[in-house]
């Protein structure tokens, strides 16, 4: 393989990777739409953070058990 062929091949591979990344980004956007949290959600997160700082956070195992997992 000559240098030109190798260079062309690398460029084609790079361009294909760029296209694949763009397509994956589109799929991600379609599946996981970002939206701003509601005020009550923000308040819940803030309260949970305060509880965690006070050492009153719930154990993840207990949370899962409460959800039936």
C-alpha positions in Angstrom: 0.0 0.0 0.0 1.4 3.4 -1.0 1.4 6.4 1.2 -1.3 8.1 -0.8 -3.6 5.0 -0.6 -2.9 4.7 3.1 -3.7 8.4 3.7 -6.9 8.1 1.6 -8.0 5.1 3.5 -7.4 6.8 6.9 -9.3 9.8 5.7 -12.3 7.6 4.6 -12.2 5.8 8.0 -12.1 9.1 9.8 -15.0 10.5 7.8 -17.1 7.3 8.5 -16.4 7.6 12.2 -17.5 11.2 12.2 -20.8 10.2 10.5 -21.4 7.4 12.9 -20.8 9.7 15.9 -23.3 12.2 14.4 -25.8 9.5 14.0 -25.3 8.3 17.5 -25.7 11.8 18.8 -29.0 12.1 17.0 -30.2 8.7 18.4 -29.2 9.8 21.9 -31.1 13.1 21.5 -34.2 11.2 20.3 -34.1 8.7 23.2 -33.0 11.0 26.0 -34.7 14.4 25.6 -33.3 16.9 28.0 -35.7 19.1 29.8 -35.5 21.5 32.7 -36.5 20.1 36.1 -39.7 21.3 37.6 -39.5 23.4 40.7 -40.8 20.6 43.0 -38.1 18.3 41.6 -35.4 20.9 42.3 -36.7 21.3 45.9 -36.7 17.5 46.3 -33.1 17.3 45.1 -32.1 20.1 47.4 -33.7 18.5 50.4 -32.1 15.1 49.6 -28.7 16.9 49.3 -29.3 18.5 52.8 -30.2 15.1 54.3 -27.1 13.5 52.8 -24.9 16.2 54.3 -26.5 15.7 57.7 -25.9 11.9 57.4 -29.6 11.1 57.1 -29.5 9.8 53.6 -31.3 6.5 52.9 -29.3 3.4 52.1 -29.6 2.5 48.4 -30.5 -1.1 49.4 -33.4 0.2 51.5 -34.6 2.4 48.7 -34.6 -0.5 46.2 -36.4 -2.7 48.7 -39.0 0.0 49.2 -39.5 0.1 45.4 -39.9 -3.7 45.2 -36.5 -4.6 43.8 
